[in-house]
Amino acid sequence: APCYATLNNKKFPDDFMFGTATSSYQVEGAWNEDGKGENIWDRLLHTNPNFTVNGDNGDITCNSYHKYKEDVALVKELNVTHYRFSLAWARILPNGHVDQINEAGVQYYKNLITELRANNIEPFVTIYHWDLPQTLQDEGGWPNSNIVDAFVDYARLCFQLFGDEVKYWMTFNEPKNTCWQGYGAGTKAPGIKAAGIEDYLCSHNLLKAHAKAWHVYDEEFRATQKGQVGIVIDSNWWEPSTNSSDDLEASETKLQFTFGWYAHPIFIGDYPKVMKNNIRRRSLAQGYTKSRLPEFTPEEIEFIKGTADFLGVNMYSSALVTPVENHDVNAIGYEADSEVRDWLSENWKRGASPWLVVTPWGVQKLLRWIKEQYDNPRIIITENGYSDYDGTLDDVDRIDYIQQYLSSVRDAMDEDGVDVFGYTVWSLMDNLEWVYGFTNKFGLYNVDFNSPNRTRTAKKSVGVYQNIIRTRCLVDDCIDS
Ligand SMILES: O=S(=O)(O)CCCN1CCN(CCO[C@@H]2O[C@H](CO)[C@@H](O)[C@H](O)[C@H]2O)CC1
């Protein structure tokens, strides 16, 4: 493996939190058992089986709903401090509203949290990881402002039910992919293609919902439960394709359109200027009478600002950027509105996921940028990982990936003073990788989807990650370092 000078001469702090992660729709299965309601992924994949490779779906997947004790044993074996998982809204509230609580669903999460605590593992709970109850989508979904109070009622119930044992909450996983992929590109449930319109309505409501949930925790629960509420925002690192001022500006613009879209309202206030300017200019040029990007009132700007006790960052990959010449003024969508083109360099090693390239230097650049942009927020890497096609147990590529990215996180902490308090490998086990089905495997543990028992088997990376956690430093297999 390549030698990185920092690999073997840096220790992670004793209180640095190493963890691993999954999400409800990707691992639980039991899609319609014990009173769970239908969610937008159930509906989308049952009505469009070819939406995913091989028609794979979450009906059973890893069957974690029935195998959660075994899963917690694997998490324990990893010797991690925390396990990040998400709550399936429709398992707790089958029609999405608090008028009907499914006790069996509540009990499942209470059992999971109890099992984690019994094994001295910190539960890191994502309230929403893309699996909206179908009834709420039928009522308009994220673009309909009614969703705000539906989410806040759901979040308040979660705080009430689980808040005595859960001290780390994340409202949303990757708002950009919730909105852009769900309602813009249509590449994720509910699969709506309304780029530049419904993705912006989704984000407007999602930000209000996040902020309201944070204020509810702050006013009604923090004093007694003493926990923290954050949000998980993802982005590539966007590398200028040359050091021309145009390319440097394109990088900054793309960062604002992907990370700033959500971080700017929460950490500074309001949408980023370049988003507001670009989208207004393009909307008017397209004949709209006002910007396609909704506007916050001054009160809303103040209400949303400051609503994150920590920042979860999902970072996997990078891309090269440059301004789009003679852009099509009629193209709409958050990518077109950025007027930036991005692509992957041929020189970068690939993962199985088409968007995944091995660019560890990108995580240090993104973390440094976040620190400078948002005044050094407390950060935990809530997802980072490598996918292959065959789920090989001899996963040396994943071992290299994790070590190189951790080394770059370490550099951001040492050289740039970024306040990173944890790192989380995506994922505990191979699972349903959205449109790629079971063909993209991210797990530290292999899952045999052909066996009814969904047998989990440790890959080589399990031993390496255990060592990193035990020794607090990166194993360097170089002999000449
Ligand atoms: O969107 S950008 O314009 O900035 C760049 C495009 C590429 N992204 C990279 C990450 N990605 C998946 C992240 O998705 C995350 O990572 C895991 C692996 O995919 C998933 O299994 C998790 O559920 C999800 O939280 C969505 C697409």
The ligand as an SDF file (V2000), in Angstrom:
LIG
                    3D

 27 28  0  0  0  0  0  0  0  0999 V2000
  -24.2310   14.5430   -4.7130 O   0  0  0  0  0  0  0  0  0  0  0  0
  -23.0520   15.3310   -5.2040 S   0  0  0  0  0  0  0  0  0  0  0  0
  -23.4240   16.2440   -6.3220 O   0  0  0  0  0  0  0  0  0  0  0  0
  -22.3680   16.0060   -4.0960 O   0  0  0  0  0  0  0  0  0  0  0  0
  -21.9370   14.2010   -5.8330 C   0  0  0  0  0  0  0  0  0  0  0  0
  -22.6600   13.0280   -6.3970 C   0  0  0  0  0  0  0  0  0  0  0  0
  -22.2530   11.8020   -5.6760 C   0  0  0  0  0  0  0  0  0  0  0  0
  -22.9080   11.6600   -4.3630 N   0  0  0  0  0  0  0  0  0  0  0  0
  -21.9870   10.9880   -3.4850 C   0  0  0  0  0  0  0  0  0  0  0  0
  -22.6180   10.3950   -2.2670 C   0  0  0  0  0  0  0  0  0  0  0  0
  -23.8950    9.8460   -2.5520 N   0  0  0  0  0  0  0  0  0  0  0  0
  -24.3480    8.8190   -1.8110 C   0  0  0  0  0  0  0  0  0  0  0  0
  -24.2430    9.1290   -0.3910 C   0  0  0  0  0  0  0  0  0  0  0  0
  -25.1960    8.3430    0.2500 O   0  0  0  0  0  0  0  0  0  0  0  0
  -24.8100    8.0380    1.5350 C   0  0  0  0  0  0  0  0  0  0  0  0
  -23.7440    7.1480    1.3790 O   0  0  0  0  0  0  0  0  0  0  0  0
  -23.9680    5.7380    1.3420 C   0  0  0  0  0  0  0  0  0  0  0  0
  -23.2260    5.1890    0.1420 C   0  0  0  0  0  0  0  0  0  0  0  0
  -23.8140    5.6730   -1.0290 O   0  0  0  0  0  0  0  0  0  0  0  0
  -25.4310    5.4050    1.3290 C   0  0  0  0  0  0  0  0  0  0  0  0
  -25.5970    4.0080    1.4050 O   0  0  0  0  0  0  0  0  0  0  0  0
  -26.0380    6.0890    2.5240 C   0  0  0  0  0  0  0  0  0  0  0  0
  -27.3670    5.6680    2.7490 O   0  0  0  0  0  0  0  0  0  0  0  0
  -26.0520    7.5750    2.2600 C   0  0  0  0  0  0  0  0  0  0  0  0
  -26.2000    8.2690    3.4760 O   0  0  0  0  0  0  0  0  0  0  0  0
  -24.8180   10.5570   -3.3350 C   0  0  0  0  0  0  0  0  0  0  0  0
  -24.1540   10.9810   -4.6070 C   0  0  0  0  0  0  0  0  0  0  0  0
  1  2  2  0
  2  3  2  0
  2  4  1  0
  2  5  1  0
  5  6  1  0
  6  7  1  0
  7  8  1  0
  8  9  1  0
  8 27  1  0
  9 10  1  0
 10 11  1  0
 11 12  1  0
 11 26  1  0
 12 13  1  0
 13 14  1  0
 14 15  1  0
 15 16  1  0
 15 24  1  0
 16 17  1  0
 17 18  1  0
 17 20  1  0
 18 19  1  0
 20 21  1  0
 20 22  1  0
 22 23  1  0
 22 24  1  0
 24 25  1  0
 26 27  1  0
M  END
$$$$
